[in-house]
Amino acid sequence: MNRRIVVGLDGSTESVAAAHWGAREALLRNAPLHLVHAEIWSPPLVVPAAGSEERRQAARTLLREASDELLDKHPRLEISAESFDGQPARSLADAAAGASMLVLGSRGLGTLRGFVLGSVGMAVIHSVEQPVVLVRAAEDALPHAQGQHLDRGVVVGVDTGRPCDALLSFAFDEASRRGCTLHALHSWMLPPLAGSGSAYNPEVNAQIAQVERTGLDDMLRPWRDMYPAVDLDARVTVGPSSEQLLEAGSEAGLVIVGRRIRRSSVGTHIGPIAHAILHHSTAPVAVIAHE
């Protein structure tokens, strides 16, 4: 794996915010930054597309101006740029192959309707196994005087019923690099009402909560040992996981969720929790693929 961080750039406000976020992350990791622009310039036929050269020139200008702006802000940053003629999702996936991270912009629709990930972003998340970060054009995604991420915590959603080493590895490493608090959140739902209603007995609920808490502590213990300097806030909550994560991540600097790697071409490639976070979180979201 190379260390570089790849950013998809299309000229939108969101992709520019993603480029600035990616630049700060590259400096945090002492890694090079690679800007990528992908667009279909040629028609299916052999006939040359009218204006294709102008579009190529516009892409080169976009990448050059973005690189200059980032270097002006971060003189120590190592930046490269590349433009592709082809399907954007496939081109971005190819560019991200072997990279440490892919960063994309995500368009907002307002607080009630949430955010649009878009077909390209969703296709990329489905097809790559590298961490993918979605960035909004919000205040915390734009450049700051210090040239660093905002001083906010990192939130990670944990499912104690399934192994998620890749997810926890990314979360602890990111919190360690930022020197911030890591909030590990596990949510569980009340069991369905049965017979005498024992599922809603306070003593039964307390027992279930203790079992869930023990499961979370057991899962996090090896990571606590590997990252003793990370300030870890482990919480077990009752309620829908997506709602709990959105609330916990409302003031976070990064929300981290996992998705299961599926080899089959059929079926969903992203779970409902990750889907909800991607479309409604106001903070940058990192999607980590894991077995």
C-alpha positions in Angstrom: 0.0 0.0 0.0 1.2 3.5 -0.8 0.6 6.2 1.7 -1.0 8.8 -0.5 -4.4 10.3 0.0 -6.5 10.6 -3.1 -9.1 13.3 -3.5 -11.8 13.4 -6.2 -12.1 16.9 -7.5 -14.9 18.2 -9.8 -14.9 21.9 -9.2 -17.9 21.9 -6.8 -17.8 23.6 -3.5 -18.0 20.2 -1.8 -15.1 18.8 -3.7 -12.9 21.8 -2.9 -13.8 21.3 0.8 -12.8 17.7 0.4 -9.5 18.7 -1.1 -8.7 21.0 1.9 -9.8 18.3 4.3 -7.6 15.8 2.4 -4.7 18.2 2.5 -4.9 18.5 6.3 -5.2 14.7 6.6 -2.2 14.2 4.4 -0.1 16.5 6.6 -1.4 14.7 9.7 -0.2 11.4 8.2 3.0 12.8 6.5 1.6 11.5 3.2 1.4 12.8 -0.3 -1.9 14.2 -1.7 -3.1 13.1 -5.1 -5.9 15.1 -6.8 -8.0 13.3 -9.4 -10.5 14.7 -11.9 -12.5 12.1 -13.9 -15.0 12.8 -16.6 -16.4 11.2 -19.8 -15.1 13.3 -22.6 -15.7 11.1 -25.6 -19.0 9.8 -27.0 -19.5 6.1 -27.7 -18.9 6.6 -31.4 -15.5 7.1 -33.0 -16.5 10.7 -34.0 -14.4 13.2 -31.9 -16.5 15.0 -29.3 -17.0 18.7 -30.0 -15.2 20.7 -27.3 -13.5 17.7 -25.7 -10.1 19.4 -25.8 -11.6 22.5 -24.2 -12.9 20.3 -21.4 -9.6 18.6 -21.0 -8.0 22.1 -20.7 -10.6 23.1 -18.1 -9.8 19.9 -16.1 -6.1 20.7 -16.2 -6.8 24.3 -15.1 -9.0 23.0 -12.2 -6.3 20.7 -11.0 -3.5 23.3 -11.3 -5.5 26.0 -9.5 -6.5 23.6 -6.7 -2.9 22.5 -6.3 -1.6 26.1 -6.2 -4.2 27.0 -3.6 -3.4 24.0 -1.4 0.4 24.6 -1.7 -0.1 28.3 -0.8 -1.9 27.1 2.4 0.4 24.1 3.1 3.9 24.7 1.6 5.2 21.4 2.9 2.5 19.4 1.2 3.5 17.0 -1.6 0.9 17.2 -4.3 0.3 15.4 -7.6 -2.7 15.6 -10.0 -4.2 13.4 -12.6 -7.1 13.7 -15.0 -9.0 10.7 -16.4 -11.2 10.3 -19.5 -13.7 7.7 -18.4 -16.5 6.7 -16.0 -15.8 8.8 -12.8 -16.7 6.0 -10.4 -14.4 3.5 -12.1 -11.6 6.1 -12.5 -11.7 7.1 -8.9 -11.7 3.5 -7.7 -8.7 2.8 -9.9 -6.9 5.9 -8.6 -7.6 4.9 -5.0 -6.3 1.3 -5.5 -3.5 0.8 -2.9 -3.9 4.3 -1.5 -4.4 4.9 2.2 -7.6 6.9 1.8 -10.1 8.4 -0.8 -11.8 11.7 0.0 -14.9 12.9 -1.8 -17.3 15.8 -1.5 -21.0 15.3 -0.7 -23.7 17.8 -1.6 -26.1 19.1 1.1 -29.8 19.6 0.7 -30.6 21.2 4.0 -31.1 20.0 7.6 -34.5 18.3 6.9 -33.6 16.5 3.7 -30.1 15.6 4.6 -27.3 15.2 2.1 -26.9 13.6 -1.3 -24.1 11.2 -1.7 -24.7 10.7 -5.4 -24.4 7.8 -7.7 -20.7 8.3 -8.2 -19.9 8.4 -4.5 -22.1 5.4 -3.7 -20.6 3.4 -6.5 -17.1 4.2 -5.3 -17.9 3.2 -1.7 -19.3 -0.1 -3.0 -16.3 -0.9 -5.1 -13.2 0.1 -3.1 -11.9 -1.5 0.1 -9.8 1.6 1.1 -11.3 4.0 3.7 -13.6 6.5 1.9 -14.2 9.9 3.6 -17.2 12.1 2.6 -16.9 15.8 3.3 -19.6 18.4 3.4 -19.0 22.1 2.3 -19.4 23.1 6.0 -17.2 25.3 8.2 -15.2 22.5 9.6 -14.4 21.2 6.1 -12.9 24.5 4.8 -9.3 25.8 5.4 -8.3 27.2 8.8 -5.6 29.5 9.9 -3.7 26.8 11.7 -3.9 24.4 8.8 -5.2 21.6 10.9 -8.5 19.8 11.6 -10.8 21.4 14.1 -10.2 20.4 17.7 -13.1 18.0 17.9 -13.5 14.4 18.9 -13.9 11.3 16.7 -17.0 9.1 16.9 -17.0 5.5 15.9 -20.0 3.2 15.8 -19.3 -0.3 17.1 -21.2 -3.6 16.7 -20.1 -5.9 19.4 -21.7 -8.9 17.7 -19.3 -8.8 14.8 -15.5 -8.5 14.5 -14.5 -5.1 13.2 -10.7 -4.8 13.7 -10.3 -2.6 10.6 -12.8 -0.2 11.9 -11.3 0.1 15.3 -7.8 0.3 13.9 -8.7 3.3 11.8 -10.6 4.9 14.6 -7.8 4.6 17.2 -5.1 5.6 14.7 -7.1 8.7 13.7 -7.8 9.8 17.3 -4.1 9.2 18.2 -2.9 11.3 15.3 -5.3 14.1 16.1 -4.7 13.9 19.8 -8.4 14.0 20.5 -11.0 12.0 22.3 -12.4 8.8 20.7 -16.1 8.2 21.4 -16.9 4.5 20.8 -20.6 4.0 20.7 -22.5 0.8 20.8 -26.4 0.9 20.7 -28.8 -1.9 21.4 -32.6 -2.2 21.1 -35.0 -3.4 23.8 -36.2 -6.9 23.0 -39.7 -7.3 21.7 -42.5 -7.5 24.2 -43.2 -11.1 25.2 -45.8 -12.9 27.2 -45.7 -11.3 30.6 -43.8 -8.3 29.4 -40.6 -9.4 31.1 -38.7 -7.7 28.4 -39.6 -4.4 29.9 -38.7 -5.3 33.4 -36.1 -2.8 34.7 -34.0 -5.6 36.2 -34.0 -7.5 32.9 -33.1 -4.4 31.0 -30.3 -3.6 33.5 -28.9 -7.1 33.0 -29.0 -6.8 29.2 -27.3 -3.4 29.5 -24.5 -4.9 31.6 -24.0 -7.7 29.1 -23.8 -5.1 26.2 -21.4 -3.0 28.3 -19.2 -6.0 29.0 -19.1 -6.9 25.3 -18.0 -3.5 24.4 -15.3 -3.3 27.0 -14.0 -6.7 25.9 -13.9 -5.7 22.3 -12.1 -2.4 23.1 -9.6 -3.8 25.6 -6.8 -4.8 23.1 -7.1 -1.4 21.5 -6.9 0.4 24.8 -3.7 -1.5 25.4 -2.2 -0.6 22.0 -3.2 3.1 22.2 -2.9 4.0 25.9 -2.5 7.7 25.2 -5.9 7.9 23.4 -8.7 9.4 25.6 -11.4 6.8 25.1 -15.0 7.4 25.9 -16.9 4.1 25.5 -20.7 4.3 25.7 -23.6 1.9 25.5 -26.9 3.4 24.6 -30.5 2.2 24.0 -32.2 3.1 20.7 -31.7 2.9 16.9 -28.0 2.9 16.1 -28.2 5.5 13.3 -30.0 8.0 15.5 -27.6 7.5 18.4 -24.6 8.0 16.1 -26.0 11.1 14.4 -26.6 12.7 17.8 -23.2 11.7 19.1 -21.6 12.9 15.9 -23.3 16.3 15.7 -20.3 18.1 17.2 -17.6 15.6 16.1 -14.7 16.2 13.8 -15.2 12.8 12.1 -17.8 10.1 12.3 -16.6 6.6 11.4 -18.8 3.7 10.3 -18.2 0.3 8.8 -19.5 -1.6 5.9 -19.2 -5.3 5.2 -17.2 -6.4 2.2 -19.5 -8.3 -0.1 -17.9 -10.4 -2.9 -21.3 -11.1 -4.5 -22.7 -8.8 -7.1 -26.2 -9.1 -5.7 -27.6 -7.7 -2.5 -26.8 -4.5 -0.7 -23.2 -3.4 -0.3 -23.8 -0.9 2.5 -25.9 -1.4 5.6 -28.8 0.8 6.7 -26.8 2.4 9.5 -23.9 3.5 7.3 -26.5 4.6 4.7 -28.3 6.8 7.2 -25.1 8.4 8.5 -23.8 9.1 5.0 -26.9 11.0 4.1 -27.6 12.9 7.3 -24.3 13.5 9.2 -23.2 17.1 9.2 -19.6 16.0 10.1 -17.2 14.3 7.7 -17.9 10.6 7.5 -15.3 7.8 7.1 -16.6 4.5 5.7 -14.3 1.6 6.5 -14.8 -1.7 4.6 -14.2 -4.8 6.7 -14.9 -8.5 6.7 
